[in-house]
Amino acid sequence: MNKLTCITIDVSQGKSHIQGFIALDKPLGKPKIMRHTNQGYEHIINLKEIIESKTGTSPVVVFEYTGIYHKSLEKFLLNSGIHYHVVAPLRAAKARNNEIRNQKTDPRDCLSLAKMFYSDNLGKFYGENKFYSQLRKLNRYYETNMMHLIKVKVNFRETLAVIYPNYKDLFESVYSSDSLTFLKIYPHPSLLISQKRTEVNETLCDKWIHTEKWSLRKIDEIYHFIKETVPGCEIDDPEVIILLSYIEQIEYYLNQLDKTFKLMTSIAKNTPLFNLVHSLPGIQDNLTSRFIAELGDINRFDGYKSMIAYVGIDPVIRHSGDKDGLHLKISKKGNKRLRTILYLMVDSMRKSNREHNAVQYYYKKKTQQIRPLKPKAASIACASKLVRIIYYMHKTGSLYTYQRV
């Protein structure tokens, strides 16, 4: 990395502060505001040319990860062939907190990044592979749709309870295709009662993908249910329209989740880690693909401890006096989405009936020792162990096998 010159940029939404440095004590003027437009990015080109004319060296552009706001800047630098280094937010925040006057302003952040650059404290930077970037975006979209679906389902159940009390016992699931099909045709009991039995039989037998015998038996159950049902609204009340709207939203989000999952899995299967993680007992395509999406390229980690820190399940150690500072809370400073996925993987492996595994044994050991851990704490301990197992599998290139010693 060029240690002589740099251009530091404090990125924010739609604009940034930019400042050039020939040396730490030789800034090229005060920080200036740069808009995230083609005209605004010309400031980088102009500042780069000035530094090159003064020193004969090409500067490194240094900026901090900001979630999404830095994407436009990063794309411009890539297209322009300008060397850049992205700093992790935690590292940048730590550097600012080490200053005597801990004041957070955009112009001061440019100087703070320059201090990190000249003190060789930027940390490692890995350009993300296109496949891992696509996976992560798809997983975030998957989680967004899942969050919306959960909210819609709650509202759907509330409205359904008004129109069809005790409906949950009628079908295997109120969200099944059979259930939603029935509700779309008969969103209120009076619609079914007003039709002839033969018409109802013909309509539902045609819509349901089942044998005629199954369909007729289910229709008998529905009629018995309708006779005992007292709806909490009339057919012309808003609840009927709202129920149909919720059904449409549920079907939309289910479709989006299915399409996103299939695309995400097809990409994840091309990564070397997929077959290794998939060999873990109880871990299927969903958790495997989402784990790889949030983890990214495993080769960028120096060891399993780096992975544990990235997940955010590394312990916070505060040693003072007679207190050893051990067995405290986890840091939670890593990838919260990956931490959630890893917790689900532990839960799935712990409940797996396919075969015994190390997570099952370790969970049992932690919950039955002399000073037993609580279930959640034991699961976190298992998550740490699972990270070590996955890293070992990656290093050896071997599928999962378990042999209790």
ZILINPE-V763419 format. One line per field, one symbol per residue. ss: DSSP state (A for helix, B for strand, O for the rest). psi: psi as a letter, one per 30 degrees, with the letter a starting at -180 (. if undefined). burial: + if it has 16 or more other ideal C-beta (glycine too) atoms within 10 Angstrom, else -. A space follows every 10 residues. Layout:
# ZILINPE-V763419
ss->???
psi->???
burial->???
This chain:
# ZILINPE-V763419
ss->OOOOOBBBBB BOOOBBBBBB BBBOOBBOOO OBBBBOOAAA AAAAAAAAAA AAAAAOOOOB BBBBOOOOOO AAAAAAAAAA OOOBBBBOAA AAAAAAAOOO OOOOOAAAAA AAAAAAAAOO OOOOOOOOOA AAAAAAAAAA AAAAAAAAAA AAAAAAAAAA AAAOOOAAAO OOOOOOAAAA AAAAAOOOAA AAAOOOAAAA AAAAAAAOOO OAAAAAAAAA AAAAAAAOOO OOOOOOOAAA AAAAAAAAAA AAAAAAAAAA AAAAAAAAOO OOOAAAAAOO OOOOAAAAAA AAAAAOOAAA OOOAAAAAAA AOOOBOOOOB OOBOOOOOOB OOOOOAAAAA AAAAAAAAAA OOOOOOOAAA AAAAAAAOOO OOOOAAAAAA AAAAAAAAAA AAAAAAOOOO OOOOO
psi->kjgelljkkj kajfllkkkl kelegilial klkklileee ffeeeeeeee eeeefglklk kklkkgdfff eeeeeeeeef gkklkkkkee eeeeeeffke jikjleefee eeeeeeefgh gflkkkkkke eeeeeeeeee eeeeeeeeee eeeeeeeeee feeikgfffe lekfgleeee eeeeeifkef eeeflleeee eeeeeeekil leeeeeeeee eeeeeeefkj kgllfglfee eeeeeeeeee eeeeeeeeee eeeeeeeeff kffeeeeffk kfjaeeeeee eeefeajfff kfafeeeeee eggkkjkikk bfkfglhall eggbjeeeee eeeeeeeeee gkfelkleee eeeeeffgle iklleeeeee eeeeeeeeee eeeeefgklk kkjk.
burial->----++++++ +---++++++ ++----++-- +--+-+---+ +-++--++-- +-------++ ++++++--++ -+++-++--- -+-++++--- -+--++---- -------+++ ++++++++-- -+-------- ++-+++-++- -++-+--++- -++--+--++ --++--+--+ +--++--+++ +++--++++- -+-------+ +-+++--+-- ----+--++- -+--++--+- +-------++ -++--++-++ --+--++--+ +-+++-++-- +-++-+++-+ +++---++++ ++++++++-+ +--+--++++ ++++------ ---------+ +--++-+++- ++++++++++ -+----++++ -++--+---- --+----+++ +++++++-++ +-++-----+ -----
